[in-house]
Amino acid sequence: MTDHDTTTGPAPAELSDDDLLRELQQLHARRNDTLRHGSEDALTTHTERQAALEQEYLRRFPQREVDPERLRAGARQR
């Protein structure tokens, strides 16, 4: 038994890699609408779910591919 609130979806650790990536993509796509038009509770829940999914992603993929253009040195070269 976990202390995960199942009303926001499955616990991130229980998701397959494909499901985790799909959930992150959908969550990021809805972020702006939630920020601009959601209730305070909706924004809080969204933020907590996003953080949990992102933490799980980083746990699974600590050596994720980092685009050199997204680094400070890459920005300076532009």
PDB file as gemmi writes it, atoms N, CA and C in Angstrom:
CRYST1    1.000    1.000    1.000  90.00  90.00  90.00 P 1                      
ATOM      1  N   MET A   1       0.839  -1.182   0.000  1.00  0.00           N  
ATOM      2  CA  MET A   1       0.000   0.000   0.000  1.00  0.00           C  
ATOM      3  C   MET A   1       0.885   1.248   0.000  1.00  0.00           C  
ATOM      4  N   THR A   2       0.488   2.234  -0.816  1.00  0.00           N  
ATOM      5  CA  THR A   2       1.259   3.467  -0.885  1.00  0.00           C  
ATOM      6  C   THR A   2       0.412   4.619  -0.397  1.00  0.00           C  
ATOM      7  N   ASP A   3       1.035   5.773  -0.228  1.00  0.00           N  
ATOM      8  CA  ASP A   3       0.287   6.962   0.163  1.00  0.00           C  
ATOM      9  C   ASP A   3      -0.075   7.795  -1.062  1.00  0.00           C  
ATOM     10  N   HIS A   4      -0.011   7.180  -2.235  1.00  0.00           N  
ATOM     11  CA  HIS A   4      -0.338   7.874  -3.486  1.00  0.00           C  
ATOM     12  C   HIS A   4      -1.850   8.120  -3.568  1.00  0.00           C  
ATOM     13  N   ASP A   5      -2.210   9.338  -3.987  1.00  0.00           N  
ATOM     14  CA  ASP A   5      -3.614   9.706  -4.195  1.00  0.00           C  
ATOM     15  C   ASP A   5      -4.028   9.204  -5.570  1.00  0.00           C  
ATOM     16  N   THR A   6      -4.832   8.160  -5.629  1.00  0.00           N  
ATOM     17  CA  THR A   6      -5.191   7.543  -6.895  1.00  0.00           C  
ATOM     18  C   THR A   6      -6.166   8.377  -7.720  1.00  0.00           C  
ATOM     19  N   THR A   7      -6.676   9.485  -7.195  1.00  0.00           N  
ATOM     20  CA  THR A   7      -7.575  10.314  -7.984  1.00  0.00           C  
ATOM     21  C   THR A   7      -6.831  11.054  -9.086  1.00  0.00           C  
ATOM     22  N   THR A   8      -5.517  11.141  -9.009  1.00  0.00           N  
ATOM     23  CA  THR A   8      -4.734  11.825 -10.039  1.00  0.00           C  
ATOM     24  C   THR A   8      -4.182  10.851 -11.068  1.00  0.00           C  
ATOM     25  N   GLY A   9      -4.434   9.579 -10.899  1.00  0.00           N  
ATOM     26  CA  GLY A   9      -3.933   8.569 -11.816  1.00  0.00           C  
ATOM     27  C   GLY A   9      -3.058   7.577 -11.085  1.00  0.00           C  
ATOM     28  N   PRO A  10      -2.556   6.608 -11.822  1.00  0.00           N  
ATOM     29  CA  PRO A  10      -1.696   5.600 -11.198  1.00  0.00           C  
ATOM     30  C   PRO A  10      -0.424   6.212 -10.631  1.00  0.00           C  
ATOM     31  N   ALA A  11       0.117   5.562  -9.637  1.00  0.00           N  
ATOM     32  CA  ALA A  11       1.396   6.010  -9.080  1.00  0.00           C  
ATOM     33  C   ALA A  11       2.442   5.993 -10.191  1.00  0.00           C  
ATOM     34  N   PRO A  12       3.261   7.018 -10.282  1.00  0.00           N  
ATOM     35  CA  PRO A  12       4.259   7.073 -11.354  1.00  0.00           C  
ATOM     36  C   PRO A  12       5.134   5.827 -11.439  1.00  0.00           C  
ATOM     37  N   ALA A  13       5.526   5.259 -10.321  1.00  0.00           N  
ATOM     38  CA  ALA A  13       6.387   4.079 -10.322  1.00  0.00           C  
ATOM     39  C   ALA A  13       5.693   2.854 -10.916  1.00  0.00           C  
ATOM     40  N   GLU A  14       4.368   2.869 -10.968  1.00  0.00           N  
ATOM     41  CA  GLU A  14       3.614   1.734 -11.505  1.00  0.00           C  
ATOM     42  C   GLU A  14       3.411   1.828 -13.017  1.00  0.00           C  
ATOM     43  N   LEU A  15       3.747   2.944 -13.618  1.00  0.00           N  
ATOM     44  CA  LEU A  15       3.547   3.139 -15.052  1.00  0.00           C  
ATOM     45  C   LEU A  15       4.676   2.493 -15.854  1.00  0.00           C  
ATOM     46  N   SER A  16       4.332   1.975 -17.023  1.00  0.00           N  
ATOM     47  CA  SER A  16       5.376   1.514 -17.940  1.00  0.00           C  
ATOM     48  C   SER A  16       6.109   2.749 -18.458  1.00  0.00           C  
ATOM     49  N   ASP A  17       7.256   2.541 -19.073  1.00  0.00           N  
ATOM     50  CA  ASP A  17       7.989   3.679 -19.643  1.00  0.00           C  
ATOM     51  C   ASP A  17       7.132   4.432 -20.656  1.00  0.00           C  
ATOM     52  N   ASP A  18       6.449   3.692 -21.529  1.00  0.00           N  
ATOM     53  CA  ASP A  18       5.595   4.334 -22.534  1.00  0.00           C  
ATOM     54  C   ASP A  18       4.467   5.125 -21.886  1.00  0.00           C  
ATOM     55  N   ASP A  19       3.833   4.558 -20.866  1.00  0.00           N  
ATOM     56  CA  ASP A  19       2.745   5.257 -20.179  1.00  0.00           C  
ATOM     57  C   ASP A  19       3.252   6.496 -19.447  1.00  0.00           C  
ATOM     58  N   LEU A  20       4.425   6.393 -18.842  1.00  0.00           N  
ATOM     59  CA  LEU A  20       5.012   7.540 -18.151  1.00  0.00           C  
ATOM     60  C   LEU A  20       5.256   8.679 -19.144  1.00  0.00           C  
ATOM     61  N   LEU A  21       5.846   8.362 -20.280  1.00  0.00           N  
ATOM     62  CA  LEU A  21       6.111   9.387 -21.284  1.00  0.00           C  
ATOM     63  C   LEU A  21       4.817   9.987 -21.822  1.00  0.00           C  
ATOM     64  N   ARG A  22       3.800   9.162 -22.039  1.00  0.00           N  
ATOM     65  CA  ARG A  22       2.513   9.656 -22.523  1.00  0.00           C  
ATOM     66  C   ARG A  22       1.851  10.569 -21.489  1.00  0.00           C  
ATOM     67  N   GLU A  23       1.885  10.166 -20.233  1.00  0.00           N  
ATOM     68  CA  GLU A  23       1.301  10.995 -19.164  1.00  0.00           C  
ATOM     69  C   GLU A  23       2.020  12.341 -19.069  1.00  0.00           C  
ATOM     70  N   LEU A  24       3.344  12.323 -19.150  1.00  0.00           N  
ATOM     71  CA  LEU A  24       4.101  13.581 -19.099  1.00  0.00           C  
ATOM     72  C   LEU A  24       3.751  14.482 -20.274  1.00  0.00           C  
ATOM     73  N   GLN A  25       3.652  13.900 -21.460  1.00  0.00           N  
ATOM     74  CA  GLN A  25       3.317  14.693 -22.643  1.00  0.00           C  
ATOM     75  C   GLN A  25       1.928  15.318 -22.506  1.00  0.00           C  
ATOM     76  N   GLN A  26       0.968  14.545 -22.053  1.00  0.00           N  
ATOM     77  CA  GLN A  26      -0.392  15.069 -21.892  1.00  0.00           C  
ATOM     78  C   GLN A  26      -0.440  16.135 -20.802  1.00  0.00           C  
ATOM     79  N   LEU A  27       0.264  15.900 -19.715  1.00  0.00           N  
ATOM     80  CA  LEU A  27       0.266  16.857 -18.614  1.00  0.00           C  
ATOM     81  C   LEU A  27       0.888  18.187 -19.035  1.00  0.00           C  
ATOM     82  N   HIS A  28       1.998  18.113 -19.750  1.00  0.00           N  
ATOM     83  CA  HIS A  28       2.638  19.344 -20.213  1.00  0.00           C  
ATOM     84  C   HIS A  28       1.750  20.079 -21.216  1.00  0.00           C  
ATOM     85  N   ALA A  29       1.011  19.332 -22.040  1.00  0.00           N  
ATOM     86  CA  ALA A  29       0.125  19.961 -23.022  1.00  0.00           C  
ATOM     87  C   ALA A  29      -1.017  20.725 -22.347  1.00  0.00           C  
ATOM     88  N   ARG A  30      -1.450  20.271 -21.184  1.00  0.00           N  
ATOM     89  CA  ARG A  30      -2.565  20.913 -20.468  1.00  0.00           C  
ATOM     90  C   ARG A  30      -2.117  21.963 -19.461  1.00  0.00           C  
ATOM     91  N   ARG A  31      -0.823  22.102 -19.258  1.00  0.00           N  
ATOM     92  CA  ARG A  31      -0.310  22.975 -18.199  1.00  0.00           C  
ATOM     93  C   ARG A  31      -0.790  24.419 -18.327  1.00  0.00           C  
ATOM     94  N   ASN A  32      -0.684  25.002 -19.494  1.00  0.00           N  
ATOM     95  CA  ASN A  32      -1.041  26.409 -19.663  1.00  0.00           C  
ATOM     96  C   ASN A  32      -2.525  26.645 -19.340  1.00  0.00           C  
ATOM     97  N   ASP A  33      -3.393  25.774 -19.816  1.00  0.00           N  
ATOM     98  CA  ASP A  33      -4.819  25.927 -19.522  1.00  0.00           C  
ATOM     99  C   ASP A  33      -5.094  25.824 -18.022  1.00  0.00           C  
ATOM    100  N   THR A  34      -4.420  24.893 -17.369  1.00  0.00           N  
ATOM    101  CA  THR A  34      -4.610  24.746 -15.929  1.00  0.00           C  
ATOM    102  C   THR A  34      -4.105  25.980 -15.194  1.00  0.00           C  
ATOM    103  N   LEU A  35      -2.960  26.482 -15.613  1.00  0.00           N  
ATOM    104  CA  LEU A  35      -2.394  27.676 -14.983  1.00  0.00           C  
ATOM    105  C   LEU A  35      -3.323  28.874 -15.168  1.00  0.00           C  
ATOM    106  N   ARG A  36      -3.821  29.062 -16.368  1.00  0.00           N  
ATOM    107  CA  ARG A  36      -4.616  30.249 -16.677  1.00  0.00           C  
ATOM    108  C   ARG A  36      -6.065  30.152 -16.218  1.00  0.00           C  
ATOM    109  N   HIS A  37      -6.635  28.951 -16.236  1.00  0.00           N  
ATOM    110  CA  HIS A  37      -8.076  28.859 -16.042  1.00  0.00           C  
ATOM    111  C   HIS A  37      -8.520  27.891 -14.946  1.00  0.00           C  
ATOM    112  N   GLY A  38      -7.607  27.135 -14.373  1.00  0.00           N  
ATOM    113  CA  GLY A  38      -7.979  26.157 -13.356  1.00  0.00           C  
ATOM    114  C   GLY A  38      -8.122  26.786 -11.984  1.00  0.00           C  
ATOM    115  N   SER A  39      -8.866  26.108 -11.143  1.00  0.00           N  
ATOM    116  CA  SER A  39      -8.999  26.557  -9.753  1.00  0.00           C  
ATOM    117  C   SER A  39      -7.653  26.394  -9.047  1.00  0.00           C  
ATOM    118  N   GLU A  40      -7.553  26.980  -7.873  1.00  0.00           N  
ATOM    119  CA  GLU A  40      -6.325  26.839  -7.077  1.00  0.00           C  
ATOM    120  C   GLU A  40      -6.060  25.367  -6.764  1.00  0.00           C  
ATOM    121  N   ASP A  41      -7.126  24.624  -6.434  1.00  0.00           N  
ATOM    122  CA  ASP A  41      -6.962  23.189  -6.168  1.00  0.00           C  
ATOM    123  C   ASP A  41      -6.487  22.438  -7.402  1.00  0.00           C  
ATOM    124  N   ALA A  42      -7.050  22.783  -8.568  1.00  0.00           N  
ATOM    125  CA  ALA A  42      -6.643  22.120  -9.808  1.00  0.00           C  
ATOM    126  C   ALA A  42      -5.173  22.404 -10.108  1.00  0.00           C  
ATOM    127  N   LEU A  43      -4.749  23.627  -9.918  1.00  0.00           N  
ATOM    128  CA  LEU A  43      -3.360  23.985 -10.174  1.00  0.00           C  
ATOM    129  C   LEU A  43      -2.421  23.267  -9.203  1.00  0.00           C  
ATOM    130  N   THR A  44      -2.800  23.196  -7.960  1.00  0.00           N  
ATOM    131  CA  THR A  44      -1.988  22.489  -6.971  1.00  0.00           C  
ATOM    132  C   THR A  44      -1.862  21.012  -7.316  1.00  0.00           C  
ATOM    133  N   THR A  45      -2.981  20.389  -7.645  1.00  0.00           N  
ATOM    134  CA  THR A  45      -2.983  18.968  -8.001  1.00  0.00           C  
ATOM    135  C   THR A  45      -2.144  18.740  -9.251  1.00  0.00           C  
ATOM    136  N   HIS A  46      -2.308  19.593 -10.238  1.00  0.00           N  
ATOM    137  CA  HIS A  46      -1.553  19.480 -11.487  1.00  0.00           C  
ATOM    138  C   HIS A  46      -0.057  19.608 -11.225  1.00  0.00           C  
ATOM    139  N   THR A  47       0.326  20.580 -10.415  1.00  0.00           N  
ATOM    140  CA  THR A  47       1.733  20.807 -10.084  1.00  0.00           C  
ATOM    141  C   THR A  47       2.325  19.598  -9.361  1.00  0.00           C  
ATOM    142  N   GLU A  48       1.584  19.053  -8.412  1.00  0.00           N  
ATOM    143  CA  GLU A  48       2.065  17.891  -7.659  1.00  0.00           C  
ATOM    144  C   GLU A  48       2.213  16.668  -8.555  1.00  0.00           C  
ATOM    145  N   ARG A  49       1.239  16.448  -9.442  1.00  0.00           N  
ATOM    146  CA  ARG A  49       1.298  15.310 -10.357  1.00  0.00           C  
ATOM    147  C   ARG A  49       2.471  15.481 -11.332  1.00  0.00           C  
ATOM    148  N   GLN A  50       2.636  16.679 -11.839  1.00  0.00           N  
ATOM    149  CA  GLN A  50       3.733  16.949 -12.763  1.00  0.00           C  
ATOM    150  C   GLN A  50       5.071  16.678 -12.088  1.00  0.00           C  
ATOM    151  N   ALA A  51       5.239  17.156 -10.878  1.00  0.00           N  
ATOM    152  CA  ALA A  51       6.496  16.942 -10.147  1.00  0.00           C  
ATOM    153  C   ALA A  51       6.742  15.453  -9.917  1.00  0.00           C  
ATOM    154  N   ALA A  52       5.706  14.713  -9.547  1.00  0.00           N  
ATOM    155  CA  ALA A  52       5.864  13.279  -9.285  1.00  0.00           C  
ATOM    156  C   ALA A  52       6.255  12.530 -10.556  1.00  0.00           C  
ATOM    157  N   LEU A  53       5.609  12.855 -11.667  1.00  0.00           N  
ATOM    158  CA  LEU A  53       5.936  12.196 -12.932  1.00  0.00           C  
ATOM    159  C   LEU A  53       7.344  12.564 -13.395  1.00  0.00           C  
ATOM    160  N   GLU A  54       7.711  13.824 -13.258  1.00  0.00           N  
ATOM    161  CA  GLU A  54       9.049  14.248 -13.665  1.00  0.00           C  
ATOM    162  C   GLU A  54      10.120  13.609 -12.793  1.00  0.00           C  
ATOM    163  N   GLN A  55       9.880  13.497 -11.503  1.00  0.00           N  
ATOM    164  CA  GLN A  55      10.843  12.844 -10.613  1.00  0.00           C  
ATOM    165  C   GLN A  55      11.016  11.378 -10.991  1.00  0.00           C  
ATOM    166  N   GLU A  56       9.917  10.717 -11.341  1.00  0.00           N  
ATOM    167  CA  GLU A  56      10.000   9.317 -11.760  1.00  0.00           C  
ATOM    168  C   GLU A  56      10.777   9.198 -13.066  1.00  0.00           C  
ATOM    169  N   TYR A  57      10.536  10.113 -13.988  1.00  0.00           N  
ATOM    170  CA  TYR A  57      11.278  10.102 -15.252  1.00  0.00           C  
ATOM    171  C   TYR A  57      12.779  10.240 -14.983  1.00  0.00           C  
ATOM    172  N   LEU A  58      13.152  11.194 -14.158  1.00  0.00           N  
ATOM    173  CA  LEU A  58      14.567  11.406 -13.846  1.00  0.00           C  
ATOM    174  C   LEU A  58      15.173  10.216 -13.115  1.00  0.00           C  
ATOM    175  N   ARG A  59      14.386   9.545 -12.281  1.00  0.00           N  
ATOM    176  CA  ARG A  59      14.871   8.351 -11.591  1.00  0.00           C  
ATOM    177  C   ARG A  59      15.170   7.245 -12.607  1.00  0.00           C  
ATOM    178  N   ARG A  60      14.280   7.077 -13.574  1.00  0.00           N  
ATOM    179  CA  ARG A  60      14.455   6.011 -14.563  1.00  0.00           C  
ATOM    180  C   ARG A  60      15.524   6.332 -15.601  1.00  0.00           C  
ATOM    181  N   PHE A  61      15.650   7.590 -15.928  1.00  0.00           N  
ATOM    182  CA  PHE A  61      16.545   7.993 -17.016  1.00  0.00           C  
ATOM    183  C   PHE A  61      17.548   9.044 -16.542  1.00  0.00           C  
ATOM    184  N   PRO A  62      18.400   8.679 -15.582  1.00  0.00           N  
ATOM    185  CA  PRO A  62      19.348   9.672 -15.050  1.00  0.00           C  
ATOM    186  C   PRO A  62      20.365  10.113 -16.101  1.00  0.00           C  
ATOM    187  N   GLN A  63      20.594   9.303 -17.101  1.00  0.00           N  
ATOM    188  CA  GLN A  63      21.550   9.645 -18.156  1.00  0.00           C  
ATOM    189  C   GLN A  63      20.803  10.085 -19.419  1.00  0.00           C  
ATOM    190  N   ARG A  64      19.689  10.792 -19.221  1.00  0.00           N  
ATOM    191  CA  ARG A  64      18.880  11.206 -20.373  1.00  0.00           C  
ATOM    192  C   ARG A  64      19.714  12.053 -21.323  1.00  0.00           C  
ATOM    193  N   GLU A  65      19.299  12.064 -22.571  1.00  0.00           N  
ATOM    194  CA  GLU A  65      19.998  12.846 -23.587  1.00  0.00           C  
ATOM    195  C   GLU A  65      19.760  14.329 -23.333  1.00  0.00           C  
ATOM    196  N   VAL A  66      20.834  15.083 -23.246  1.00  0.00           N  
ATOM    197  CA  VAL A  66      20.738  16.523 -23.041  1.00  0.00           C  
ATOM    198  C   VAL A  66      21.193  17.202 -24.326  1.00  0.00           C  
ATOM    199  N   ASP A  67      20.336  18.041 -24.874  1.00  0.00           N  
ATOM    200  CA  ASP A  67      20.630  18.777 -26.098  1.00  0.00           C  
ATOM    201  C   ASP A  67      21.658  19.862 -25.780  1.00  0.00           C  
ATOM    202  N   PRO A  68      22.817  19.852 -26.427  1.00  0.00           N  
ATOM    203  CA  PRO A  68      23.840  20.867 -26.158  1.00  0.00           C  
ATOM    204  C   PRO A  68      23.329  22.293 -26.358  1.00  0.00           C  
ATOM    205  N   GLU A  69      22.359  22.477 -27.226  1.00  0.00           N  
ATOM    206  CA  GLU A  69      21.777  23.800 -27.453  1.00  0.00           C  
ATOM    207  C   GLU A  69      21.002  24.297 -26.235  1.00  0.00           C  
ATOM    208  N   ARG A  70      20.629  23.381 -25.340  1.00  0.00           N  
ATOM    209  CA  ARG A  70      19.866  23.752 -24.146  1.00  0.00           C  
ATOM    210  C   ARG A  70      20.776  24.090 -22.966  1.00  0.00           C  
ATOM    211  N   LEU A  71      22.078  23.986 -23.167  1.00  0.00           N  
ATOM    212  CA  LEU A  71      23.044  24.320 -22.123  1.00  0.00           C  
ATOM    213  C   LEU A  71      23.471  25.773 -22.273  1.00  0.00           C  
ATOM    214  N   ARG A  72      23.984  26.326 -21.224  1.00  0.00           N  
ATOM    215  CA  ARG A  72      24.437  27.725 -21.243  1.00  0.00           C  
ATOM    216  C   ARG A  72      25.469  27.964 -22.362  1.00  0.00           C  
ATOM    217  N   ALA A  73      26.414  27.044 -22.524  1.00  0.00           N  
ATOM    218  CA  ALA A  73      27.434  27.207 -23.563  1.00  0.00           C  
ATOM    219  C   ALA A  73      26.779  27.202 -24.949  1.00  0.00           C  
ATOM    220  N   GLY A  74      25.801  26.357 -25.162  1.00  0.00           N  
ATOM    221  CA  GLY A  74      25.103  26.327 -26.441  1.00  0.00           C  
ATOM    222  C   GLY A  74      24.357  27.615 -26.714  1.00  0.00           C  
ATOM    223  N   ALA A  75      23.772  28.182 -25.693  1.00  0.00           N  
ATOM    224  CA  ALA A  75      23.057  29.453 -25.850  1.00  0.00           C  
ATOM    225  C   ALA A  75      24.029  30.571 -26.197  1.00  0.00           C  
ATOM    226  N   ARG A  76      25.202  30.531 -25.614  1.00  0.00           N  
ATOM    227  CA  ARG A  76      26.200  31.570 -25.908  1.00  0.00           C  
ATOM    228  C   ARG A  76      26.674  31.487 -27.350  1.00  0.00           C  
ATOM    229  N   GLN A  77      26.746  30.289 -27.891  1.00  0.00           N  
ATOM    230  CA  GLN A  77      27.186  30.114 -29.270  1.00  0.00           C  
ATOM    231  C   GLN A  77      26.146  30.657 -30.261  1.00  0.00           C  
ATOM    232  N   ARG A  78      24.893  30.655 -29.869  1.00  0.00           N  
ATOM    233  CA  ARG A  78      23.846  31.185 -30.756  1.00  0.00           C  
ATOM    234  C   ARG A  78      23.978  32.666 -30.798  1.00  0.00           C  
TER     235      ARG A  78                                                      
END                                                                             
